[in-house]
Amino acid sequence: MLIVAEDLEQLRKEIERIDRALVGLVRERVRVARLVLRAKQAAGLPIVDPVQETAVIERAATAARAAGLPPEEIGAVFTQVIEITRRAELALSHK
């Protein structure tokens, strides 16, 4: 595929669309994590589950490897996503 300078604006729009989709996915993850929090509370389980968090990061790294992406960097992205989710859960648990 030949890319020319005139394609730049369209390509940037595509990246913006993808970025909006990523934000939407994080929002959806937070929504579901809040439901998980309620289930944990109902079951008397701790809010933070380091074993589950490690499993999520490892699954992401495995998926990254399969997709030809750097697993360490994708793992770092998922660490941040987990942190965002955890803060949302903790904020809800203090209400």
N, CA and C atoms as an extended XYZ file, in Angstrom:
285
Properties=species:S:1:pos:R:3:atomname:S:1:resname:S:1:resid:I:1 pbc="F F F"
N         0.846       -1.180        0.000 N   MET     1
C         0.000        0.000        0.000 CA  MET     1
C         0.887        1.236        0.000 C   MET     1
N         0.719        2.061       -0.979 N   LEU     2
C         1.496        3.287       -1.110 CA  LEU     2
C         0.815        4.392       -0.306 C   LEU     2
N         1.553        4.983        0.617 N   ILE     3
C         1.040        6.076        1.447 CA  ILE     3
C         1.684        7.366        0.962 C   ILE     3
N         0.854        8.379        0.740 N   VAL     4
C         1.368        9.673        0.302 CA  VAL     4
C         0.976       10.735        1.331 C   VAL     4
N         1.610       11.878        1.257 N   ALA     5
C         1.389       12.950        2.227 CA  ALA     5
C        -0.083       13.324        2.345 C   ALA     5
N        -0.813       13.241        1.261 N   GLU     6
C        -2.237       13.593        1.281 CA  GLU     6
C        -3.057       12.661        2.164 C   GLU     6
N        -2.533       11.488        2.462 N   ASP     7
C        -3.231       10.516        3.302 CA  ASP     7
C        -3.122       10.843        4.794 C   ASP     7
N        -2.232       11.749        5.150 N   LEU     8
C        -1.925       12.009        6.555 CA  LEU     8
C        -3.162       12.383        7.367 C   LEU     8
N        -3.960       13.298        6.889 N   GLU     9
C        -5.142       13.741        7.646 CA  GLU     9
C        -6.117       12.587        7.859 C   GLU     9
N        -6.348       11.791        6.859 N   GLN    10
C        -7.256       10.646        6.991 CA  GLN    10
C        -6.700        9.622        7.973 C   GLN    10
N        -5.407        9.393        7.909 N   LEU    11
C        -4.785        8.448        8.839 CA  LEU    11
C        -4.885        8.949       10.276 C   LEU    11
N        -4.695       10.243       10.461 N   ARG    12
C        -4.837       10.808       11.809 CA  ARG    12
C        -6.269       10.679       12.308 C   ARG    12
N        -7.235       10.842       11.436 N   LYS    13
C        -8.633       10.660       11.820 CA  LYS    13
C        -8.893        9.219       12.240 C   LYS    13
N        -8.276        8.297       11.545 N   GLU    14
C        -8.428        6.879       11.902 CA  GLU    14
C        -7.833        6.604       13.283 C   GLU    14
N        -6.684        7.197       13.567 N   ILE    15
C        -6.074        7.043       14.895 CA  ILE    15
C        -6.983        7.654       15.960 C   ILE    15
N        -7.565        8.816       15.679 N   GLU    16
C        -8.487        9.438       16.632 CA  GLU    16
C        -9.683        8.537       16.895 C   GLU    16
N       -10.212        7.902       15.851 N   ARG    17
C       -11.333        6.976       16.017 CA  ARG    17
C       -10.938        5.806       16.914 C   ARG    17
N        -9.763        5.277       16.680 N   ILE    18
C        -9.268        4.159       17.486 CA  ILE    18
C        -9.083        4.603       18.937 C   ILE    18
N        -8.529        5.801       19.136 N   ASP    19
C        -8.331        6.321       20.491 CA  ASP    19
C        -9.659        6.461       21.229 C   ASP    19
N       -10.684        6.973       20.541 N   ARG    20
C       -12.008        7.090       21.165 CA  ARG    20
C       -12.552        5.708       21.534 C   ARG    20
N       -12.306        4.735       20.663 N   ALA    21
C       -12.752        3.366       20.949 CA  ALA    21
C       -12.024        2.812       22.177 C   ALA    21
N       -10.746        3.092       22.292 N   LEU    22
C        -9.983        2.630       23.463 CA  LEU    22
C       -10.539        3.233       24.749 C   LEU    22
N       -10.845        4.530       24.715 N   VAL    23
C       -11.421        5.182       25.888 CA  VAL    23
C       -12.768        4.535       26.228 C   VAL    23
N       -13.555        4.257       25.216 N   GLY    24
C       -14.837        3.592       25.446 CA  GLY    24
C       -14.664        2.212       26.062 C   GLY    24
N       -13.657        1.486       25.642 N   LEU    25
C       -13.400        0.165       26.206 CA  LEU    25
C       -12.956        0.258       27.665 C   LEU    25
N       -12.140        1.255       27.977 N   VAL    26
C       -11.733        1.448       29.377 CA  VAL    26
C       -12.960        1.808       30.218 C   VAL    26
N       -13.819        2.672       29.696 N   ARG    27
C       -15.053        3.028       30.407 CA  ARG    27
C       -15.894        1.773       30.664 C   ARG    27
N       -16.022        0.923       29.668 N   GLU    28
C       -16.787       -0.321       29.813 CA  GLU    28
C       -16.139       -1.245       30.842 C   GLU    28
N       -14.815       -1.301       30.842 N   ARG    29
C       -14.097       -2.134       31.807 CA  ARG    29
C       -14.353       -1.641       33.229 C   ARG    29
N       -14.330       -0.322       33.409 N   VAL    30
C       -14.600        0.252       34.726 CA  VAL    30
C       -16.030       -0.091       35.161 C   VAL    30
N       -16.981        0.013       34.242 N   ARG    31
C       -18.369       -0.309       34.562 CA  ARG    31
C       -18.495       -1.754       35.058 C   ARG    31
N       -17.878       -2.673       34.338 N   VAL    32
C       -17.954       -4.086       34.720 CA  VAL    32
C       -17.184       -4.321       36.025 C   VAL    32
N       -16.051       -3.640       36.194 N   ALA    33
C       -15.278       -3.801       37.432 CA  ALA    33
C       -16.073       -3.349       38.651 C   ALA    33
N       -16.906       -2.342       38.476 N   ARG    34
C       -17.757       -1.909       39.592 CA  ARG    34
C       -18.769       -2.993       39.955 C   ARG    34
N       -19.240       -3.723       38.960 N   LEU    35
C       -20.122       -4.861       39.240 CA  LEU    35
C       -19.351       -5.971       39.950 C   LEU    35
N       -18.117       -6.180       39.527 N   VAL    36
C       -17.259       -7.168       40.190 CA  VAL    36
C       -17.059       -6.774       41.648 C   VAL    36
N       -16.840       -5.484       41.886 N   LEU    37
C       -16.682       -4.999       43.259 CA  LEU    37
C       -17.895       -5.373       44.107 C   LEU    37
N       -19.076       -5.146       43.573 N   ARG    38
C       -20.289       -5.485       44.336 CA  ARG    38
C       -20.370       -6.981       44.627 C   ARG    38
N       -19.964       -7.785       43.644 N   ALA    39
C       -19.963       -9.239       43.854 CA  ALA    39
C       -18.931       -9.622       44.918 C   ALA    39
N       -17.772       -8.986       44.887 N   LYS    40
C       -16.743       -9.255       45.913 CA  LYS    40
C       -17.260       -8.880       47.291 C   LYS    40
N       -17.890       -7.709       47.374 N   GLN    41
C       -18.421       -7.274       48.669 CA  GLN    41
C       -19.483       -8.242       49.172 C   GLN    41
N       -20.361       -8.690       48.288 N   ALA    42
C       -21.415       -9.632       48.678 CA  ALA    42
C       -20.828      -10.954       49.157 C   ALA    42
N       -19.686      -11.338       48.567 N   ALA    43
C       -19.046      -12.601       48.939 CA  ALA    43
C       -18.058      -12.436       50.088 C   ALA    43
N       -17.868      -11.187       50.544 N   GLY    44
C       -16.926      -10.945       51.638 CA  GLY    44
C       -15.472      -11.078       51.217 C   GLY    44
N       -15.205      -10.851       49.938 N   LEU    45
C       -13.840      -10.963       49.423 CA  LEU    45
C       -13.145       -9.608       49.432 C   LEU    45
N       -11.803       -9.615       49.481 N   PRO    46
C       -11.078       -8.347       49.435 CA  PRO    46
C       -11.255       -7.671       48.074 C   PRO    46
N       -11.177       -6.344       48.073 N   ILE    47
C       -11.342       -5.590       46.836 CA  ILE    47
C       -10.187       -5.848       45.879 C   ILE    47
N        -8.980       -5.790       46.394 N   VAL    48
C        -7.794       -5.974       45.549 CA  VAL    48
C        -7.435       -7.452       45.529 C   VAL    48
N        -7.202       -7.963       44.319 N   ASP    49
C        -6.859       -9.376       44.123 CA  ASP    49
C        -5.592       -9.451       43.277 C   ASP    49
N        -4.416       -9.422       43.932 N   PRO    50
C        -3.155       -9.407       43.185 CA  PRO    50
C        -2.978      -10.609       42.254 C   PRO    50
N        -3.496      -11.767       42.634 N   VAL    51
C        -3.373      -12.954       41.780 CA  VAL    51
C        -4.147      -12.736       40.480 C   VAL    51
N        -5.365      -12.210       40.583 N   GLN    52
C        -6.164      -11.941       39.393 CA  GLN    52
C        -5.509      -10.861       38.530 C   GLN    52
N        -4.983       -9.827       39.172 N   GLU    53
C        -4.335       -8.756       38.415 CA  GLU    53
C        -3.130       -9.285       37.639 C   GLU    53
N        -2.344      -10.139       38.268 N   THR    54
C        -1.190      -10.746       37.591 CA  THR    54
C        -1.653      -11.597       36.418 C   THR    54
N        -2.732      -12.347       36.605 N   ALA    55
C        -3.259      -13.189       35.522 CA  ALA    55
C        -3.715      -12.330       34.341 C   ALA    55
N        -4.340      -11.197       34.619 N   VAL    56
C        -4.788      -10.295       33.545 CA  VAL    56
C        -3.581       -9.791       32.763 C   VAL    56
N        -2.550       -9.367       33.454 N   ILE    57
C        -1.347       -8.843       32.793 CA  ILE    57
C        -0.666       -9.938       31.980 C   ILE    57
N        -0.603      -11.145       32.521 N   GLU    58
C         0.016      -12.256       31.791 CA  GLU    58
C        -0.788      -12.613       30.536 C   GLU    58
N        -2.120      -12.603       30.638 N   ARG    59
C        -2.950      -12.870       29.450 CA  ARG    59
C        -2.733      -11.799       28.388 C   ARG    59
N        -2.629      -10.553       28.817 N   ALA    60
C        -2.396       -9.457       27.876 CA  ALA    60
C        -1.039       -9.612       27.202 C   ALA    60
N        -0.029       -9.988       27.961 N   ALA    61
C         1.313      -10.185       27.398 CA  ALA    61
C         1.306      -11.329       26.393 C   ALA    61
N         0.606      -12.388       26.700 N   THR    62
C         0.501      -13.525       25.781 CA  THR    62
C        -0.204      -13.105       24.493 C   THR    62
N        -1.300      -12.370       24.630 N   ALA    63
C        -2.027      -11.883       23.454 CA  ALA    63
C        -1.150      -10.937       22.635 C   ALA    63
N        -0.384      -10.111       23.317 N   ALA    64
C         0.517       -9.180       22.621 CA  ALA    64
C         1.545       -9.945       21.800 C   ALA    64
N         2.135      -10.940       22.425 N   ARG    65
C         3.143      -11.766       21.730 CA  ARG    65
C         2.535      -12.371       20.463 C   ARG    65
N         1.336      -12.903       20.589 N   ALA    66
C         0.656      -13.527       19.443 CA  ALA    66
C         0.334      -12.512       18.356 C   ALA    66
N         0.141      -11.245       18.753 N   ALA    67
C        -0.189      -10.195       17.794 CA  ALA    67
C         1.050       -9.480       17.258 C   ALA    67
N         2.233       -9.935       17.690 N   GLY    68
C         3.467       -9.317       17.228 CA  GLY    68
C         3.775       -7.988       17.896 C   GLY    68
N         3.216       -7.785       19.079 N   LEU    69
C         3.460       -6.564       19.841 CA  LEU    69
C         4.381       -6.870       21.017 C   LEU    69
N         5.054       -5.846       21.547 N   PRO    70
C         5.973       -6.085       22.670 CA  PRO    70
C         5.211       -6.421       23.955 C   PRO    70
N         5.366       -7.633       24.474 N   PRO    71
C         4.586       -8.052       25.645 CA  PRO    71
C         4.842       -7.200       26.880 C   PRO    71
N         6.076       -6.754       27.077 N   GLU    72
C         6.380       -5.947       28.263 CA  GLU    72
C         5.637       -4.616       28.215 C   GLU    72
N         5.604       -4.009       27.042 N   GLU    73
C         4.927       -2.716       26.912 CA  GLU    73
C         3.415       -2.855       27.025 C   GLU    73
N         2.867       -3.909       26.446 N   ILE    74
C         1.430       -4.149       26.581 CA  ILE    74
C         1.100       -4.473       28.035 C   ILE    74
N         1.975       -5.219       28.688 N   GLY    75
C         1.797       -5.486       30.119 CA  GLY    75
C         1.755       -4.192       30.919 C   GLY    75
N         2.608       -3.230       30.567 N   ALA    76
C         2.619       -1.936       31.250 CA  ALA    76
C         1.314       -1.178       31.009 C   ALA    76
N         0.802       -1.259       29.789 N   VAL    77
C        -0.485       -0.617       29.486 CA  VAL    77
C        -1.578       -1.233       30.360 C   VAL    77
N        -1.600       -2.547       30.459 N   PHE    78
C        -2.628       -3.206       31.255 CA  PHE    78
C        -2.451       -2.933       32.746 C   PHE    78
N        -1.225       -2.749       33.185 N   THR    79
C        -0.994       -2.356       34.577 CA  THR    79
C        -1.674       -1.022       34.847 C   THR    79
N        -1.552       -0.096       33.904 N   GLN    80
C        -2.211        1.208       34.045 CA  GLN    80
C        -3.730        1.073       34.006 C   GLN    80
N        -4.237        0.249       33.113 N   VAL    81
C        -5.688        0.042       33.021 CA  VAL    81
C        -6.211       -0.550       34.332 C   VAL    81
N        -5.487       -1.488       34.885 N   ILE    82
C        -5.879       -2.083       36.172 CA  ILE    82
C        -5.874       -1.014       37.260 C   ILE    82
N        -4.894       -0.142       37.251 N   GLU    83
C        -4.822        0.924       38.250 CA  GLU    83
C        -6.025        1.866       38.128 C   GLU    83
N        -6.387        2.225       36.903 N   ILE    84
C        -7.570        3.064       36.681 CA  ILE    84
C        -8.815        2.367       37.218 C   ILE    84
N        -8.931        1.100       36.922 N   THR    85
C       -10.079        0.311       37.370 CA  THR    85
C       -10.104        0.212       38.891 C   THR    85
N        -8.954       -0.036       39.485 N   ARG    86
C        -8.873       -0.172       40.939 CA  ARG    86
C        -9.292        1.134       41.628 C   ARG    86
N        -8.808        2.258       41.107 N   ARG    87
C        -9.200        3.549       41.700 CA  ARG    87
C       -10.719        3.753       41.609 C   ARG    87
N       -11.309        3.361       40.494 N   ALA    88
C       -12.768        3.486       40.331 CA  ALA    88
C       -13.486        2.582       41.334 C   ALA    88
N       -12.975        1.379       41.515 N   GLU    89
C       -13.586        0.458       42.493 CA  GLU    89
C       -13.476        1.020       43.904 C   GLU    89
N       -12.290        1.522       44.257 N   LEU    90
C       -12.083        2.042       45.595 CA  LEU    90
C       -12.949        3.278       45.848 C   LEU    90
N       -13.085        4.122       44.839 N   ALA    91
C       -13.947        5.302       44.986 CA  ALA    91
C       -15.381        4.867       45.245 C   ALA    91
N       -15.838        3.856       44.542 N   LEU    92
C       -17.204        3.364       44.731 CA  LEU    92
C       -17.364        2.704       46.096 C   LEU    92
N       -16.336        2.026       46.560 N   SER    93
C       -16.436        1.315       47.837 CA  SER    93
C       -16.483        2.272       49.029 C   SER    93
N       -16.047        3.516       48.807 N   HIS    94
C       -16.058        4.508       49.890 CA  HIS    94
C       -17.321        5.368       49.895 C   HIS    94
N       -18.254        5.063       49.000 N   LYS    95
C       -19.505        5.833       48.956 CA  LYS    95
C       -20.523        5.249       49.891 C   LYS    95
